[in-house]
Amino acid sequence: MQPTRQWMVTHKWMVEPMQQTEWIERRGVMVWLAEVFTSLGAGLYLVSLFLNSWWGALIGWLIICLLKLPLHIIYLGKPLRFWRLMPPFTNAWRTSWYPRGVFFTVLFTSFAFVQLVTTYLINNELVLGSALSSVVAADVVFKILAGITAVLTAMYGGFMMSYCKSVPFWNTGLVPIVFIITGIADGLALIMAVGMGTGGIDITAVESASRFLLVINAILIASLLLGASYQSSTAQLSVKELVVGRVAVAFWLGIVTLGIIIPLLVSIVSLFAEEASTNLLIFAIASHTLGAFALKYSILKVGIHRPIVPKVSAY
């Protein structure tokens, strides 16, 4: 009787780097858009808390509630069952950042709603006497809770990607930092738009902070690319795709030009001119926002899985 031999059948994805498509193509486009709106909404809310802008906080909250959260829930395929991702209905949050992110977002929207109500009551003097002190105390507590959960909401996508060991370009602690810093920069851009419509915002001070964060963003993105270049051959391939490959247009035009150079130049012009024109400021805000879309698209698009069967050198 002849002994049988079982050979492992190798597939292309096992021996060659393969681009991930789950989070950027077809239904994956919803993940990309949800991550962009996460950055815009959470960033605007955080900046608005610091600047005490009720309208800015409201718009940031609405971006999360009406754009980010629905897109993530629809992506799941069975939106009406999203509650199964929430503790105590599942233990998946212990090992997966996706249910953690949904949980953080639901907490944020709840805490921020209460904060918006309490702040509105205080600003419009709708509570007086002994009730006022209780409302002020609640306002402080919920501002803290909403601020913490807003940071977690802004960062969890970066943590989710950084824990993906099969994609070396994402597998770095810099990704969550890039997400939160760019989110705050996005918030600074949007709060200027809010200030132009509602007033009460020191545009000059916001531009100064924006200048600083734009430079920090450029350094962080350069550090991410430089670190990936020395990490592995698969990560090097991601950098190549980003800088000179299929995603180069989104990188150079979207991230570098629209997201960093144009807003920085407008900010520098306003620094020497003491005040930028309204049209120029609107152009810079729109440019920066387009850069936010390009950043998340590029990072997701160049996610390449490393092969699970390493190449063996021939002797």
PLY file of the C-alpha trace (Angstrom):
ply
format ascii 1.0
element vertex 315
property float x
property float y
property float z
element edge 314
property int vertex1
property int vertex2
end_header
0.00 0.00 0.00
1.48 3.34 -1.09
1.68 6.00 1.61
-0.21 9.16 0.76
1.46 12.53 0.84
-0.38 15.72 1.54
1.12 18.86 0.08
0.17 22.36 1.14
-1.38 24.20 -1.76
0.00 27.73 -1.86
-2.05 30.64 -3.10
-0.90 34.02 -4.35
-1.98 35.75 -1.16
0.20 33.37 0.84
3.48 34.12 -0.89
3.06 37.69 -2.21
2.07 40.98 -0.55
-1.63 41.65 -1.17
-3.48 44.93 -0.84
-6.31 45.01 1.67
-9.65 46.00 0.11
-12.06 45.34 2.98
-11.86 48.90 4.35
-11.48 50.96 1.18
-13.22 49.31 -1.78
-16.91 48.60 -2.46
-18.65 48.63 0.97
-15.31 49.50 2.50
-15.75 53.07 1.23
-18.13 53.53 4.16
-15.28 52.77 6.56
-13.14 55.44 4.87
-15.91 58.05 5.04
-16.78 57.11 8.62
-13.15 57.58 9.67
-13.03 61.00 7.98
-16.20 62.15 9.72
-14.82 60.77 12.99
-11.82 63.06 12.63
-13.90 66.09 11.61
-16.64 65.61 14.22
-14.55 64.64 17.24
-11.88 67.21 16.40
-14.42 70.01 16.08
-16.12 69.01 19.33
-12.84 68.95 21.27
-11.73 72.32 19.92
-15.19 73.77 20.61
-15.04 72.63 24.24
-11.72 74.40 24.68
-12.98 77.58 23.00
-16.40 77.40 24.67
-18.27 77.38 21.35
-21.71 75.83 21.78
-22.46 75.94 18.06
-19.15 74.30 17.21
-19.78 71.52 19.76
-23.29 71.01 18.36
-22.04 70.71 14.77
-19.28 68.31 15.82
-21.82 66.18 17.70
-24.15 66.16 14.67
-21.32 65.05 12.37
-20.70 62.06 14.63
-24.40 61.23 15.10
-25.64 61.74 11.54
-22.60 60.82 9.44
-19.95 58.79 11.27
-22.09 56.46 13.40
-24.66 55.53 10.70
-21.91 54.72 8.19
-20.17 52.37 10.61
-23.43 50.69 11.57
-24.52 50.24 7.93
-21.12 48.74 7.13
-21.86 45.92 9.57
-24.46 44.60 7.11
-27.27 44.23 9.69
-27.64 47.70 11.22
-30.52 46.78 13.53
-28.23 44.36 15.35
-25.51 46.87 16.18
-26.49 46.69 19.85
-24.86 43.26 19.94
-21.49 45.02 19.81
-22.24 46.80 23.07
-21.37 45.55 26.55
-22.89 43.64 28.30
-24.34 41.91 25.21
-20.91 40.83 23.98
-17.37 40.25 25.21
-15.87 41.12 21.82
-14.74 44.50 23.17
-12.06 42.67 25.16
-10.19 41.66 22.01
-11.45 43.86 19.16
-11.14 47.60 18.66
-14.19 47.74 16.39
-16.79 47.10 19.13
-14.74 49.30 21.46
-15.01 52.09 18.92
-18.77 51.74 18.58
-19.05 51.71 22.39
-16.89 54.84 22.72
-18.96 56.60 20.05
-22.28 55.77 21.72
-20.92 56.99 25.07
-19.65 60.19 23.46
-22.95 60.98 21.75
-24.81 60.41 25.03
-22.47 62.46 27.23
-22.18 65.25 24.64
-25.96 65.48 24.29
-26.34 66.11 28.01
-23.47 68.62 27.93
-25.06 70.51 25.04
-28.32 70.74 26.96
-26.71 71.92 30.21
-24.50 74.46 28.45
-27.49 75.79 26.52
-29.47 76.22 29.73
-26.58 78.07 31.38
-25.75 80.30 28.40
-29.38 81.36 27.96
-29.99 81.79 31.72
-32.87 79.31 31.68
-32.04 78.02 35.16
-31.70 80.26 38.18
-31.30 80.04 41.91
-30.38 76.77 43.61
-30.91 74.79 40.38
-28.16 76.75 38.65
-25.34 75.34 40.79
-26.51 71.78 40.09
-26.68 72.41 36.35
-23.23 74.03 36.35
-21.79 71.03 38.23
-23.44 68.62 35.78
-22.12 70.69 32.87
-18.53 70.39 34.12
-18.85 66.63 34.70
-20.35 65.93 31.30
-17.82 68.17 29.55
-15.06 66.03 31.06
-16.81 62.76 30.17
-17.66 63.91 26.65
-14.12 65.21 26.13
-12.54 61.91 27.21
-14.87 59.81 25.04
-14.35 62.21 22.12
-10.60 61.56 22.32
-11.21 57.81 22.45
-13.60 58.07 19.49
-11.02 60.01 17.50
-8.19 57.58 18.29
-9.79 54.14 18.23
-9.56 53.84 14.43
-5.83 54.38 14.71
-5.55 51.76 17.44
-7.62 49.34 15.36
-5.21 49.75 12.46
-2.04 49.73 14.57
-3.01 46.37 16.08
-3.33 44.84 12.59
-0.04 42.91 12.51
-0.63 41.57 9.02
-0.34 45.12 7.61
3.15 46.37 8.59
2.53 49.96 7.43
-0.30 50.29 9.96
1.39 48.29 12.70
2.97 51.23 14.52
2.07 53.37 17.52
2.35 56.49 15.37
-0.97 55.83 13.60
-3.25 56.66 16.61
-1.14 59.77 17.29
-1.50 60.88 13.66
-5.26 60.34 13.91
-5.76 62.47 17.03
-3.42 65.30 16.00
-4.88 65.55 12.50
-8.35 65.41 14.04
-7.60 68.42 16.24
-6.15 70.23 13.21
-9.36 69.45 11.31
-11.34 70.80 14.25
-9.35 74.05 14.21
-10.12 74.50 10.52
-13.83 73.87 11.00
-14.11 76.07 14.09
-12.91 79.00 11.97
-15.82 78.32 9.59
-18.19 78.18 12.56
-16.75 81.44 13.92
-17.26 83.15 10.59
-20.95 82.28 10.80
-21.70 82.69 14.50
-18.95 84.95 15.81
-17.36 84.60 19.20
-14.20 82.89 17.91
-10.75 84.48 17.95
-9.76 83.60 14.38
-6.22 84.94 14.85
-5.56 82.70 17.84
-7.05 79.68 16.06
-4.85 80.35 13.03
-1.77 80.44 15.26
-2.66 77.06 16.77
-3.44 75.72 13.30
-0.01 76.80 12.02
1.67 74.88 14.80
-0.38 71.72 14.26
0.13 71.78 10.49
3.89 71.66 11.04
3.46 68.88 13.62
1.27 66.95 11.16
3.91 67.21 8.46
6.58 65.91 10.88
4.36 63.02 12.04
3.48 61.94 8.51
7.14 62.12 7.46
8.09 60.08 10.54
5.44 57.48 9.70
6.79 57.09 6.16
10.42 57.05 7.28
9.77 54.46 9.97
7.84 52.23 7.55
10.70 52.44 5.05
12.95 50.62 7.52
10.32 48.30 8.97
9.88 45.56 6.35
9.75 44.99 2.61
5.93 45.01 2.71
5.86 48.34 4.57
8.38 49.69 2.04
5.97 48.66 -0.72
3.21 50.66 1.02
5.45 53.73 1.15
6.32 53.30 -2.53
2.62 53.07 -3.46
1.98 56.22 -1.46
4.86 58.34 -2.76
5.32 57.24 -6.38
2.67 54.58 -7.00
-1.08 54.38 -7.45
-1.86 56.62 -4.47
0.74 59.29 -5.25
-1.83 61.79 -6.57
-3.89 61.55 -3.38
-0.73 61.91 -1.29
0.99 64.82 -3.05
-2.10 66.72 -4.16
-4.51 65.81 -1.37
-2.39 65.45 1.77
0.70 67.55 1.07
-0.71 70.35 -1.11
-4.35 70.71 -0.03
-4.01 69.45 3.53
-0.75 71.11 4.59
0.89 73.57 2.16
-2.13 75.69 1.15
-3.56 76.12 4.70
-0.06 76.85 6.01
0.61 79.46 3.30
-2.74 81.17 3.94
-1.99 81.18 7.66
1.45 82.72 7.06
-0.04 85.35 4.75
-2.61 86.28 7.40
0.19 86.51 9.98
1.97 89.23 8.01
-1.20 90.88 6.71
-2.66 90.82 10.26
-5.93 89.42 8.88
-6.67 87.11 5.95
-9.52 87.93 3.59
-12.73 85.97 4.08
-12.50 84.32 0.66
-8.90 83.26 1.27
-9.84 81.84 4.65
-12.75 79.87 3.19
-10.41 78.50 0.52
-7.93 77.37 3.19
-10.68 75.70 5.26
-12.07 73.86 2.23
-8.56 72.83 1.20
-7.74 71.49 4.65
-11.01 69.53 4.79
-10.30 67.90 1.41
-6.88 67.02 2.80
-8.60 65.17 5.66
-10.43 62.98 3.14
-7.19 62.36 1.25
-5.26 61.41 4.39
-7.61 58.64 5.51
-8.05 57.42 1.94
-4.30 57.17 1.40
-3.56 55.39 4.68
-6.32 52.84 4.05
-5.48 52.40 0.38
-1.81 51.52 0.95
-2.60 48.91 3.58
-0.82 45.84 2.20
-0.88 42.43 3.87
2.48 40.74 4.23
2.76 37.18 2.84
2.29 34.43 5.41
4.85 32.16 3.73
8.27 33.89 3.77
10.53 33.60 0.80
13.39 31.16 1.16
16.70 32.24 -0.25
18.25 29.84 -2.74
21.79 28.68 -2.09
0 1
1 2
2 3
3 4
4 5
5 6
6 7
7 8
8 9
9 10
10 11
11 12
12 13
13 14
14 15
15 16
16 17
17 18
18 19
19 20
20 21
21 22
22 23
23 24
24 25
25 26
26 27
27 28
28 29
29 30
30 31
31 32
32 33
33 34
34 35
35 36
36 37
37 38
38 39
39 40
40 41
41 42
42 43
43 44
44 45
45 46
46 47
47 48
48 49
49 50
50 51
51 52
52 53
53 54
54 55
55 56
56 57
57 58
58 59
59 60
60 61
61 62
62 63
63 64
64 65
65 66
66 67
67 68
68 69
69 70
70 71
71 72
72 73
73 74
74 75
75 76
76 77
77 78
78 79
79 80
80 81
81 82
82 83
83 84
84 85
85 86
86 87
87 88
88 89
89 90
90 91
91 92
92 93
93 94
94 95
95 96
96 97
97 98
98 99
99 100
100 101
101 102
102 103
103 104
104 105
105 106
106 107
107 108
108 109
109 110
110 111
111 112
112 113
113 114
114 115
115 116
116 117
117 118
118 119
119 120
120 121
121 122
122 123
123 124
124 125
125 126
126 127
127 128
128 129
129 130
130 131
131 132
132 133
133 134
134 135
135 136
136 137
137 138
138 139
139 140
140 141
141 142
142 143
143 144
144 145
145 146
146 147
147 148
148 149
149 150
150 151
151 152
152 153
153 154
154 155
155 156
156 157
157 158
158 159
159 160
160 161
161 162
162 163
163 164
164 165
165 166
166 167
167 168
168 169
169 170
170 171
171 172
172 173
173 174
174 175
175 176
176 177
177 178
178 179
179 180
180 181
181 182
182 183
183 184
184 185
185 186
186 187
187 188
188 189
189 190
190 191
191 192
192 193
193 194
194 195
195 196
196 197
197 198
198 199
199 200
200 201
201 202
202 203
203 204
204 205
205 206
206 207
207 208
208 209
209 210
210 211
211 212
212 213
213 214
214 215
215 216
216 217
217 218
218 219
219 220
220 221
221 222
222 223
223 224
224 225
225 226
226 227
227 228
228 229
229 230
230 231
231 232
232 233
233 234
234 235
235 236
236 237
237 238
238 239
239 240
240 241
241 242
242 243
243 244
244 245
245 246
246 247
247 248
248 249
249 250
250 251
251 252
252 253
253 254
254 255
255 256
256 257
257 258
258 259
259 260
260 261
261 262
262 263
263 264
264 265
265 266
266 267
267 268
268 269
269 270
270 271
271 272
272 273
273 274
274 275
275 276
276 277
277 278
278 279
279 280
280 281
281 282
282 283
283 284
284 285
285 286
286 287
287 288
288 289
289 290
290 291
291 292
292 293
293 294
294 295
295 296
296 297
297 298
298 299
299 300
300 301
301 302
302 303
303 304
304 305
305 306
306 307
307 308
308 309
309 310
310 311
311 312
312 313
313 314
